[in-house]
Amino acid sequence: MCVYKGVILIVTTSDKLHLGCGKTILPDWINVDCVSSPGVDLVFDLDKCSTNPLPLPDNSIEEILASHLLEHIVNPLPMLQELYRVAKPEAKLTFFLPYGSSDDAFEDPTHVRPYFLNSFGYFSQPYYWRADYGYRGDWRVDTIFLSISASQHSGRLTQDIMSDIMTLRNVVFEMAVELTAVKPAREAKIELQTAPQILYNFV
């Protein structure tokens, strides 16, 4: 039996974590949800990570997937720090979520915050060069995929599409963000910030 901060750690043969799985159960993944239902391997409230650690060992997870979960989390930094703890070096984390200026980001009353292109840098250490909020995770933002209308934007110049995204509503249908766990964590220095690759997915 392994114990971390008084929590008995679960023993699993999978190193892939599916967060907020709901009814979408992925075989060979650890399916996590705050509600017990068929196929859920771990019932856990991800909004309580500041006081209740995930029952998983350090450096044990290779891949993490969270589809339309992040926008529901009231306290994202404790969750990202806890995911960082259980992640192996270079582990991959993928979020799917609505873009901040879309109706979908605001219509659902269970959505607690919008996310934009630069939001995910705050899950890394280099973004805290001005102030220390106690967050110790370090996720590098590698790629952001923006799903946009092919009929309205296919063939247009990249800078024109980005101008619309930054100034208009409902240009982006969905955002997918790929991050990598950087271990050991980088220093909180502005010069260590990196810009993600931004790609368009025409739908």
C-alpha angles and dihedrals in degrees: 000000000000123000129195119187090339093310120120107233119227119237114228138165092214125086094190122095123202109194124203090005096169107174093337101097116185118206115236092017130104099247111209128190138152090235125064112237138142111302097016107131098187127028105206137150106227090195090068098059092116090068104015116052122209109264091241130106123253116272094008104120125079101180135022128191127189118174115191093339106106096068089059095055116102094191107036099164097061089048093050091047091051092047087051091054094054094040121100117233108283091014114161124237121189125190126190114193144138118280113252097245095050125102088237090064091060109025097072108077090210091064106099103183141012123235128212137184095280097040095090096059086075088069087068131072100237090068091065096067091117101044139009113228094174095258112142105179122109118200118168112217105227109169137004118197117200118199109213138164114283092200092056103035112021110118095017123125115270093236091053092052091049091049089056092047092052096046109027135061127241097017093123118054098188139355127217117194126193118200135177128212110241110208124212091033119247123244121265095259126137092219089063093061114115129198118234124232110255117209132180123229108199112210 
